[in-house]
Amino acid sequence: MSETVLKKNLVRLDLKFGKINPESAQIKQYELEKDTRIWRVFLNGYSKNGFVIFDEEQMDKDQLTELLKDLEPEIKSLKRLTVAELVEESMSWNNVFSHS
């Protein structure tokens, strides 16, 4: 990856859902995965939470929550990160240990 891409800023929204089940989570996650503005998505229909990492230059959080409105999303936290941090987090054993 180029240095420009690695320094690109992304946003991670951690979400809680009021109306979600495993089937609707799977369907919505698939729909979001096809959107090129979204870098990573995980929706859990059992625990009723999830996260979405997206490019805020191409999509703002209001547009994202509009896409999720049928699941009644509530933003629990917002974190800014770079592509380099996302890659490191995805590949690091520290990620496994820090969330266990």
Summary of the structure (lengths in Angstrom):
residues: 100
radius of gyration: 13.8
end to end distance: 29.9
largest distance: 40.3
contacts: 269
relative contact order: 0.26
helix: 41%
strand: 32%
